[in-house]
Amino acid sequence: MLRTIFSKKHYVFNDIPDLSGKVAIVTGANAGIGIVTARELARKNVHVFVACRSKEKGESAVELIKKETNNDSVEFLQLDLQSLNSVKNAAETFLARKLPLHILVNNAGMLTQTFGLTQDGIQDQFGVNHIGHFLFTLLLLPTIKASAPSRIVNVSSIAHKLTPPGGIEFDKLNDPNAHTAFQRYAQSKLANILFTIELNKRLSGTNVYCNSLHPGGINTELTTSVLSNWFFGLKPLVSIMSLLLLTPDDGALTQLYCATSPEIEEKNYRGKYFEPFGVLGKTSDFGNNEELAKKLWDYSENLVKEKLGDDVLSKCLA
Ligand SMILES: NC(=O)c1ccc[n+]([C@@H]2O[C@H](COP(=O)([O-])OP(=O)(O)OC[C@H]3O[C@@H](n4cnc5c(N)ncnc54)[C@H](OP(=O)(O)O)[C@@H]3O)[C@@H](O)[C@H]2O)c1
């Protein structure tokens, strides 16, 4: 953690080129590193969609970003990753606008201490952090491909290294007693990396650059709720521990690098995993396992079809 805080910044906001004419969607862009990512894209003249579940929080994020950047092309897109129907509606709402899509940042995420299920009966951390983004990305993929050069950025975590022995234990994902809460989070974050690897394979021959990353340990709602749980809600201890975390501005740099740096195309970075601040990182062995990546893809595709019907992905996988 300290190593990250003192790491040299390979990418800073000022390095982001002018992106006039580009369109982006950032999920979970009402808070944390998502709102910073959306704000800095807007500052560089991107038409940004703030995709989040709460209309109230989403619209106030839009207003804030517009005010701070003087960019009026910032819009709210309702997306609740707990519901596959909401994910489908969000993609359809965006597609109905007939806009290109140059940058998709799959940033939204949850880390909870309790076991829960999404509206579709999928274990919630896996459902929100991976399955919802899997469906959202695939539904948008034809437009992303048609808009190339384009980028897909999957926000993972160093926590992907803390999975149970099987990496992703598919047959136990919905078992409330099989894993600790943190192991459930770790599997969902490993899924972000493996999805990136398999998607990248399927994008070969295109100019779509798909990468994943760990943003750093960042002082956001996600981490403070974990710290609060570890330290029994003792606010002074939580505040002291939070001092060891990066600011959301620094936390957003690595995903902004993946989304905007010319270096991604110059160096042909595809299917890679980055760490703060925009440097290549090393995953766990599971994070390089192409067989597991293919297994995850098949599992995710079958699950989405089981929940929404066989036709749901028919136009996306051509
Ligand atoms: N913070 C860290 O140290 C850290 C480290 C490694 C990786 N990450 C990853 O970074 C990403 C952003 O996290 P953060 O730290 O910025 O956390 P955060 O401040 O808690 O923000 C998370 C965002 O995800 C949204 N979200 C949660 N559930 C959702 C759902 N069902 N549908 C749509 N949006 C939903 C939240 O919306 P609401 O406001 O409505 O809840 C919020 O906008 C996550 O993918 C996380 O796993 C964070």
The ligand as an SDF file (V2000), in Angstrom:
LIG
                    3D

 48 52  0  0  0  0  0  0  0  0999 V2000
  -11.6090    1.4880   -3.3020 N   0  0  0  0  0  0  0  0  0  0  0  0
  -10.6280    0.6220   -3.4670 C   0  0  0  0  0  0  0  0  0  0  0  0
   -9.6490    0.5820   -2.7030 O   0  0  0  0  0  0  0  0  0  0  0  0
  -10.6690   -0.3620   -4.6050 C   0  0  0  0  0  0  0  0  0  0  0  0
   -9.6030   -1.2420   -4.7460 C   0  0  0  0  0  0  0  0  0  0  0  0
   -9.6170   -2.1460   -5.7960 C   0  0  0  0  0  0  0  0  0  0  0  0
  -10.6630   -2.1380   -6.6970 C   0  0  0  0  0  0  0  0  0  0  0  0
  -11.6880   -1.2620   -6.5430 N   0  0  0  0  0  0  0  0  0  0  0  0
  -12.7780   -1.3050   -7.5180 C   0  0  0  0  0  0  0  0  0  0  0  0
  -13.0150    0.0060   -7.9820 O   0  0  0  0  0  0  0  0  0  0  0  0
  -14.3680    0.1200   -8.4290 C   0  0  0  0  0  0  0  0  0  0  0  0
  -14.9880    1.3860   -7.8960 C   0  0  0  0  0  0  0  0  0  0  0  0
  -15.0330    1.3060   -6.5000 O   0  0  0  0  0  0  0  0  0  0  0  0
  -14.9650    2.5590   -5.5190 P   0  0  0  0  0  0  0  0  0  0  0  0
  -13.8390    2.3130   -4.6090 O   0  0  0  0  0  0  0  0  0  0  0  0
  -15.0100    3.8180   -6.2890 O   0  0  0  0  0  0  0  0  0  0  0  0
  -16.2940    2.2890   -4.6880 O   0  0  0  0  0  0  0  0  0  0  0  0
  -17.5640    3.2040   -4.3500 P   0  0  0  0  0  0  0  0  0  0  0  0
  -17.1760    4.5830   -4.0180 O   0  0  0  0  0  0  0  0  0  0  0  0
  -18.3180    2.3880   -3.3470 O   0  0  0  0  0  0  0  0  0  0  0  0
  -18.3380    3.2440   -5.7350 O   0  0  0  0  0  0  0  0  0  0  0  0
  -18.9450    2.0970   -6.2650 C   0  0  0  0  0  0  0  0  0  0  0  0
  -19.9020    2.5210   -7.3490 C   0  0  0  0  0  0  0  0  0  0  0  0
  -20.5300    1.3160   -7.8520 O   0  0  0  0  0  0  0  0  0  0  0  0
  -21.9310    1.5310   -7.8170 C   0  0  0  0  0  0  0  0  0  0  0  0
  -22.7330    0.3190   -7.6890 N   0  0  0  0  0  0  0  0  0  0  0  0
  -22.7660   -0.5470   -6.6550 C   0  0  0  0  0  0  0  0  0  0  0  0
  -23.7220   -1.4710   -6.8780 N   0  0  0  0  0  0  0  0  0  0  0  0
  -24.3000   -1.1590   -8.0700 C   0  0  0  0  0  0  0  0  0  0  0  0
  -25.3600   -1.7030   -8.8340 C   0  0  0  0  0  0  0  0  0  0  0  0
  -26.0610   -2.7440   -8.4020 N   0  0  0  0  0  0  0  0  0  0  0  0
  -25.6730   -1.1300  -10.0180 N   0  0  0  0  0  0  0  0  0  0  0  0
  -25.0070   -0.0410  -10.4550 C   0  0  0  0  0  0  0  0  0  0  0  0
  -24.0170    0.5380   -9.7700 N   0  0  0  0  0  0  0  0  0  0  0  0
  -23.6650   -0.0120   -8.5900 C   0  0  0  0  0  0  0  0  0  0  0  0
  -22.1530    2.4520   -6.6220 C   0  0  0  0  0  0  0  0  0  0  0  0
  -23.4490    3.0210   -6.6800 O   0  0  0  0  0  0  0  0  0  0  0  0
  -24.2340    3.4310   -5.3210 P   0  0  0  0  0  0  0  0  0  0  0  0
  -23.6700    4.7450   -4.8990 O   0  0  0  0  0  0  0  0  0  0  0  0
  -25.6690    3.5090   -5.7700 O   0  0  0  0  0  0  0  0  0  0  0  0
  -23.9820    2.3320   -4.3380 O   0  0  0  0  0  0  0  0  0  0  0  0
  -21.0330    3.4380   -6.8410 C   0  0  0  0  0  0  0  0  0  0  0  0
  -21.3610    4.3570   -7.8360 O   0  0  0  0  0  0  0  0  0  0  0  0
  -15.0690   -1.1650   -7.9950 C   0  0  0  0  0  0  0  0  0  0  0  0
  -15.1970   -2.0330   -9.0930 O   0  0  0  0  0  0  0  0  0  0  0  0
  -14.1130   -1.7580   -6.9760 C   0  0  0  0  0  0  0  0  0  0  0  0
  -14.2110   -3.1640   -6.9060 O   0  0  0  0  0  0  0  0  0  0  0  0
  -11.7220   -0.3520   -5.5230 C   0  0  0  0  0  0  0  0  0  0  0  0
  1  2  1  0
  2  3  2  0
  2  4  1  0
  4  5  1  0
  4 48  2  0
  5  6  2  0
  6  7  1  0
  7  8  2  0
  8  9  1  0
  8 48  1  0
  9 10  1  0
  9 46  1  0
 10 11  1  0
 11 12  1  0
 11 44  1  0
 12 13  1  0
 13 14  1  0
 14 15  2  0
 14 16  1  0
 14 17  1  0
 17 18  1  0
 18 19  2  0
 18 20  1  0
 18 21  1  0
 21 22  1  0
 22 23  1  0
 23 24  1  0
 23 42  1  0
 24 25  1  0
 25 26  1  0
 25 36  1  0
 26 27  1  0
 26 35  1  0
 27 28  2  0
 28 29  1  0
 29 30  1  0
 29 35  2  0
 30 31  1  0
 30 32  2  0
 32 33  1  0
 33 34  2  0
 34 35  1  0
 36 37  1  0
 36 42  1  0
 37 38  1  0
 38 39  2  0
 38 40  1  0
 38 41  1  0
 42 43  1  0
 44 45  1  0
 44 46  1  0
 46 47  1  0
M  CHG  2   8   1  16  -1
M  END
$$$$
